[in-house]
Amino acid sequence: MIPGNSSRIMKWNHEKSGKRWRREERGAAAVEYAVVCSLLILFVLGILEFSFIFYQRHYIANAAREGMRVGIRADNFNCFNGKPAIGCTEKLDRRKAMVKAVYDYLDSLYKPLDILPPNVEMAPGKSLRLTITVNNFFPSLLSGFIPGLADQATLTYSTTGRYENPDEYDLEEPKHP
C-alpha cells in the first residue's frame, strides 16, 4: 500500500523489471465465475430443451409411421371415411383404423386433449397422406432468459404412403378392349 493512502484500489508491486502500479484483483474470480456459470447454465438448458423437442418430434414421427403402416396394408379395408357406404363398418374403415393406431401409439406420452385430430386424406396417385399435430407438453426453458424467443406450442409431422395393392381405390374407369 502507498503510505498515507487509505484506499485499497492501487497496490505497489515489485517486479524484476521495475516498480509499477497495478489494480488489485480481489473479486475478479467471482465475477468470472458468475459470467461463465450463467453461460454454462444457458447452454445446458438449451441442450435440454432441444432434447425434449427432438424426443417429442421423434415420437410423433413414429406414431405417423405406425398409422401409415396400418393404412397402406392391402385388402384390409373396404371403405375410406364411410364411403362407399355399402358394407362399411367401423372396423373396415381405413381412415378410422389409421386414426385409432395414431391415438394408441401416442397414448403413453400424451393426454387425449393434447392430440389434435389427425388429418388423413387420399393423396393423388393412389396414396395416403397422414398429418399429426400435438401440443408441446414441455414449456420452453430458455424463453424466460432470452427475450424474443418464442415457445413452440405445437409439433407437426406428416407422412405419405402408397397402397400395397395398386388396384385398391382405383378411381379411374376400367378400360374395355
C-alpha positions in Angstrom: 0.0 0.0 0.0 1.0 3.5 -0.6 1.8 5.2 2.7 -0.9 7.8 3.6 -3.4 6.4 1.1 -6.3 4.7 2.7 -7.9 3.3 -0.5 -7.1 -0.2 -1.5 -7.5 0.3 -5.2 -3.9 0.5 -6.2 -1.2 -1.8 -4.9 2.5 -1.4 -5.1 4.0 -4.3 -7.0 7.7 -5.1 -7.2 8.7 -7.0 -10.2 12.1 -7.8 -11.7 11.6 -5.3 -14.5 11.0 -2.5 -12.0 8.4 -0.9 -9.9 4.9 -0.3 -11.2 1.3 0.1 -10.0 -1.4 -2.5 -10.7 -5.1 -2.7 -9.7 -6.0 -5.2 -7.0 -7.6 -8.3 -8.5 -9.6 -9.4 -5.5 -13.2 -10.4 -6.6 -12.3 -10.9 -10.2 -12.5 -14.7 -9.9 -16.0 -14.4 -8.5 -17.1 -12.2 -11.4 -15.6 -14.5 -14.0 -17.2 -17.5 -12.3 -20.7 -15.8 -12.4 -20.3 -15.0 -16.1 -19.1 -18.4 -17.1 -21.6 -20.2 -14.9 -24.5 -18.3 -16.2 -23.4 -19.0 -19.8 -22.9 -22.7 -18.9 -26.4 -22.9 -17.4 -28.0 -21.3 -20.6 -26.0 -23.8 -22.7 -27.2 -26.8 -20.6 -30.8 -25.6 -20.6 -30.6 -25.2 -24.4 -29.4 -28.7 -24.8 -32.2 -30.0 -22.5 -34.9 -28.0 -24.4 -33.6 -29.2 -27.8 -33.6 -32.8 -26.5 -37.2 -32.7 -25.2 -38.4 -31.2 -28.5 -36.4 -33.7 -30.5 -37.8 -36.6 -28.4 -41.4 -35.4 -29.0 -40.8 -35.0 -32.7 -39.3 -38.5 -32.9 -42.3 -39.9 -31.0 -44.9 -38.3 -33.2 -42.9 -39.3 -36.3 -43.1 -43.0 -35.2 -46.8 -42.5 -34.5 -47.4 -41.2 -38.0 -45.4 -44.2 -39.4 -47.5 -46.6 -37.4 -50.7 -45.0 -38.6 -49.5 -45.1 -42.2 -48.4 -48.7 -41.8 -52.0 -49.7 -40.8 -53.5 -47.6 -43.6 -51.5 -48.9 -46.6 -51.8 -52.6 -45.8 -53.5 -54.4 -48.7 -57.1 -55.7 -48.7 -57.8 -55.0 -45.0 -60.4 -52.3 -45.6 -63.3 -51.7 -47.9 -64.0 -48.0 -47.4 -62.4 -44.7 -46.5 -64.2 -42.3 -44.1 -67.5 -44.1 -44.6 -67.5 -44.1 -48.4 -68.7 -46.1 -50.2 -71.3 -46.8 -47.6 -72.2 -50.4 -48.7 -70.7 -52.8 -46.1 -68.6 -50.1 -44.4 -68.2 -50.8 -40.7 -66.1 -49.1 -38.1 -63.6 -52.0 -38.3 -63.3 -51.9 -42.1 -62.9 -48.1 -42.4 -59.3 -47.3 -43.4 -59.3 -43.7 -42.1 -60.7 -44.7 -38.7 -58.2 -47.5 -38.3 -55.3 -45.1 -39.1 -56.6 -42.5 -36.5 -57.0 -45.3 -33.9 -53.5 -46.5 -34.5 -52.1 -43.0 -34.0 -54.1 -42.4 -30.8 -53.0 -45.8 -29.5 -49.3 -45.0 -30.1 -49.4 -41.5 -28.7 -51.5 -42.6 -25.6 -48.4 -43.4 -23.5 -46.9 -39.9 -23.8 -49.7 -37.5 -24.5 -53.1 -36.9 -22.9 -56.0 -37.2 -25.3 -56.6 -33.4 -25.2 -53.0 -32.7 -26.3 -53.5 -34.6 -29.6 -55.3 -32.6 -32.3 -57.4 -34.8 -34.6 -55.1 -36.4 -37.2 -55.7 -35.4 -40.8 -55.9 -38.4 -43.1 -56.5 -37.8 -46.8 -56.3 -39.6 -50.0 -53.5 -38.0 -51.9 -53.2 -38.1 -55.7 -51.6 -41.2 -57.2 -53.2 -44.0 -55.1 -51.5 -42.9 -51.9 -52.4 -41.7 -48.4 -51.2 -38.6 -46.5 -51.3 -38.5 -42.7 -50.6 -35.4 -40.7 -50.3 -35.4 -36.9 -50.3 -32.3 -34.7 -49.8 -32.4 -31.0 -49.5 -29.8 -28.3 -46.0 -29.4 -26.9 -46.3 -30.6 -23.3 -43.0 -29.2 -22.2 -42.7 -25.4 -21.7 -39.7 -23.6 -23.0 -36.8 -23.3 -20.6 -35.0 -20.5 -22.4 -37.9 -18.2 -23.3 -37.6 -16.7 -19.8 -33.9 -16.0 -20.2 -33.7 -14.8 -23.8 -36.2 -12.1 -24.8 -38.0 -12.7 -28.1 -37.5 -16.5 -28.1 -40.9 -17.9 -28.9 -42.2 -21.1 -27.3 -43.1 -23.8 -29.8 -46.7 -24.5 -29.0 -47.4 -27.4 -31.4 -45.4 -30.1 -33.1 -46.5 -31.4 -36.5 -45.4 -34.4 -38.6 -46.7 -35.5 -42.0 -46.1 -38.7 -43.9 -47.2 -40.1 -47.2 -47.5 -43.8 -48.3 -48.7 -45.8 -51.3 -51.1 -48.7 -51.1 -49.6 -52.2 -51.1 -52.2 -53.3 -53.6 -52.1 -50.9 -56.6 -55.7 -51.9 -57.6 -57.2 -50.5 -54.4 -59.2 -47.4 -54.7 -58.7 -47.1 -58.4 -60.8 -44.0 -59.2 -60.4 -44.4 -63.0 -63.0 -46.2 -65.1 -61.8 -49.6 -66.2 -60.8 -49.6 -69.9 -62.6 -52.2 -72.1 -60.8 -53.7 -75.1 
